[in-house]
Amino acid sequence: MEQRPRTVEGLVTVAATQFVPATQFWNGKPVFLTGHTGFKGSWLALWLQHLGANLTGYALDPPTEPSLFHKADVAACMHSVIGDLRDRTRLTSSMQNAQPEVVFHLAAQPLVRHSYADPVGTYETNVLGTIHLLEAVRKTPSVRAVVVITTDKCYENKEWIWPYRETDPLGGYDPYSSSKACAEIVTSSWRDSFFNPARYAEHHTAIASARAGNVIGGGDWASDRLIADIIRAFSTGKTLEIRNPAATRPWQHVLEPLRGYLTLAEKLHTGGTRYASAWNFGPRYTDAQPVEWIVRYLSAKWGTATKWKVDSHGHVHEAQMLKLDWSKAHAALGWQPVFSLPEALDYTLEWYQREQAGARARELCLEQIASYSEKLATVS
Ligand SMILES: NC(=O)c1ccc[n+]([C@@H]2O[C@H](COP(=O)([O-])OP(=O)(O)OC[C@H]3O[C@@H](n4cnc5c(N)ncnc54)[C@H](O)[C@@H]3O)[C@@H](O)[C@H]2O)c1
């Protein structure tokens, strides 16, 4: 009997082999990346530089001190523009000067707790900023592929055990999560209204959004991020205060979703509209662990005595249970996580400990990108 192709929203599924970002595609490719001074943006910029992309970044100054952006000298091999997403004229002219074929939109106000302190600024950057970005794309005909990065928190959180799928309702209790759900709706509207797949021959632009989990990795110095808080406390011998020991998150090494974004961009560029939709890039399902599990794991591995306690006073609402279903990315992009959570934590810990011992941040990142790429080539 003839076998019918299995499909995911009309996408023919592919063999479950890992898709490795290819130098042949990225070498010399003009790419515009917002948020290149941030944690994930710095890693993505370094990876794109490693692949030979002709890279322009657009972001505010690094949000932390120290920052991976400065420590790894990210600006060295790219054109770095320090600018505000809210400045539509500057954003548009910067994109037009770069004439990119691929756009990655990572710049955002990304912290839940800060969004309670500055909800208006959070919506201005995350919602209006996304509108400005998509309007700049409309005025830059060179663009073929756009990946808008939102978050796992864009789903209406039902505090249940099941992972969220791309088709689940969007929502958001806190201003950050809600602003990212809004950014998803904006992206979908601009795709329908101005980059409609049915009219691809007129605009030649395919737009997708990507939702990843809580990323970990070397070089994150943000406040209110678990790994950064742990490293700060353990390195100085201070007592770590954890707010929410039972909160379960889809933890993943930063390179995992970045590979998802690179894969998606390449597919959008070469496969056009077939991939123009929303995508989850989450960790293995067993790797959604509570905060306390992470603290105990890193404490046991740290090497010297560590102290931690639960600080349960006066905290704002944060989701307790959050998992992502990445079956669609697996079936249609050939993407799946390759690190277990312990491996992701080991990579992260090694990065910080070697950096503290004097290794250069740029070399550490490039070394980890290379060894991750080697691992990918061996996993099927
Ligand atoms: N870190 C995580 O665990 C995580 C999880 C899911 C999604 N995300 C998303 O990934 C993206 C990157 O997150 P990150 O962890 O690297 O954050 P980050 O705070 O390290 O970096 C944010 C970047 O956005 C830039 N930025 C902020 N406001 C801006 C503005 N008004 N104009 C221009 N640039 C501005 C900053 O300068 C910086 O380059 C964000 O969109 C975030 O929502 C992060």
The ligand as an SDF file (V2000), in Angstrom:
LIG
                    3D

 44 48  0  0  0  0  0  0  0  0999 V2000
   17.0390   34.3670   28.6450 N   0  0  0  0  0  0  0  0  0  0  0  0
   15.9900   33.5520   28.6340 C   0  0  0  0  0  0  0  0  0  0  0  0
   15.8850   32.6050   29.4420 O   0  0  0  0  0  0  0  0  0  0  0  0
   14.9140   33.7300   27.5930 C   0  0  0  0  0  0  0  0  0  0  0  0
   13.8870   32.7750   27.5410 C   0  0  0  0  0  0  0  0  0  0  0  0
   12.8900   32.9120   26.5580 C   0  0  0  0  0  0  0  0  0  0  0  0
   12.9450   33.9910   25.6810 C   0  0  0  0  0  0  0  0  0  0  0  0
   13.9430   34.9230   25.7710 N   0  0  0  0  0  0  0  0  0  0  0  0
   13.9370   36.0160   24.7890 C   0  0  0  0  0  0  0  0  0  0  0  0
   15.1860   36.0240   24.1120 O   0  0  0  0  0  0  0  0  0  0  0  0
   15.5400   37.3700   23.7780 C   0  0  0  0  0  0  0  0  0  0  0  0
   16.9200   37.6870   24.3040 C   0  0  0  0  0  0  0  0  0  0  0  0
   16.9360   37.5350   25.7170 O   0  0  0  0  0  0  0  0  0  0  0  0
   18.2640   37.7030   26.5750 P   0  0  0  0  0  0  0  0  0  0  0  0
   18.1720   36.7280   27.6660 O   0  0  0  0  0  0  0  0  0  0  0  0
   19.4370   37.6810   25.6990 O   0  0  0  0  0  0  0  0  0  0  0  0
   18.0510   39.1720   27.1740 O   0  0  0  0  0  0  0  0  0  0  0  0
   19.1300   40.3020   27.5200 P   0  0  0  0  0  0  0  0  0  0  0  0
   18.5020   41.2110   28.5270 O   0  0  0  0  0  0  0  0  0  0  0  0
   20.4380   39.7040   27.8490 O   0  0  0  0  0  0  0  0  0  0  0  0
   19.2810   41.0950   26.1480 O   0  0  0  0  0  0  0  0  0  0  0  0
   18.2610   41.9560   25.6890 C   0  0  0  0  0  0  0  0  0  0  0  0
   18.7710   42.7110   24.4800 C   0  0  0  0  0  0  0  0  0  0  0  0
   17.7360   43.6120   24.0480 O   0  0  0  0  0  0  0  0  0  0  0  0
   18.2820   44.9280   23.9600 C   0  0  0  0  0  0  0  0  0  0  0  0
   17.2370   45.9120   24.2180 N   0  0  0  0  0  0  0  0  0  0  0  0
   16.4310   46.0150   25.3090 C   0  0  0  0  0  0  0  0  0  0  0  0
   15.5860   47.0570   25.1380 N   0  0  0  0  0  0  0  0  0  0  0  0
   15.8730   47.6020   23.9320 C   0  0  0  0  0  0  0  0  0  0  0  0
   15.3490   48.6900   23.1790 C   0  0  0  0  0  0  0  0  0  0  0  0
   14.3570   49.4620   23.6470 N   0  0  0  0  0  0  0  0  0  0  0  0
   15.8880   48.9470   21.9760 N   0  0  0  0  0  0  0  0  0  0  0  0
   16.9150   48.2080   21.4830 C   0  0  0  0  0  0  0  0  0  0  0  0
   17.4510   47.1870   22.1360 N   0  0  0  0  0  0  0  0  0  0  0  0
   16.9200   46.8730   23.3460 C   0  0  0  0  0  0  0  0  0  0  0  0
   19.3910   44.9630   24.9990 C   0  0  0  0  0  0  0  0  0  0  0  0
   20.2860   46.0260   24.7350 O   0  0  0  0  0  0  0  0  0  0  0  0
   19.9980   43.5820   24.7640 C   0  0  0  0  0  0  0  0  0  0  0  0
   20.8200   43.6020   23.6200 O   0  0  0  0  0  0  0  0  0  0  0  0
   14.4420   38.2460   24.3470 C   0  0  0  0  0  0  0  0  0  0  0  0
   13.5240   38.5310   23.3140 O   0  0  0  0  0  0  0  0  0  0  0  0
   13.8150   37.3950   25.4210 C   0  0  0  0  0  0  0  0  0  0  0  0
   12.4930   37.7620   25.6720 O   0  0  0  0  0  0  0  0  0  0  0  0
   14.9260   34.7990   26.7080 C   0  0  0  0  0  0  0  0  0  0  0  0
  1  2  1  0
  2  3  2  0
  2  4  1  0
  4  5  1  0
  4 44  2  0
  5  6  2  0
  6  7  1  0
  7  8  2  0
  8  9  1  0
  8 44  1  0
  9 10  1  0
  9 42  1  0
 10 11  1  0
 11 12  1  0
 11 40  1  0
 12 13  1  0
 13 14  1  0
 14 15  2  0
 14 16  1  0
 14 17  1  0
 17 18  1  0
 18 19  2  0
 18 20  1  0
 18 21  1  0
 21 22  1  0
 22 23  1  0
 23 24  1  0
 23 38  1  0
 24 25  1  0
 25 26  1  0
 25 36  1  0
 26 27  1  0
 26 35  1  0
 27 28  2  0
 28 29  1  0
 29 30  1  0
 29 35  2  0
 30 31  1  0
 30 32  2  0
 32 33  1  0
 33 34  2  0
 34 35  1  0
 36 37  1  0
 36 38  1  0
 38 39  1  0
 40 41  1  0
 40 42  1  0
 42 43  1  0
M  CHG  2   8   1  16  -1
M  END
$$$$
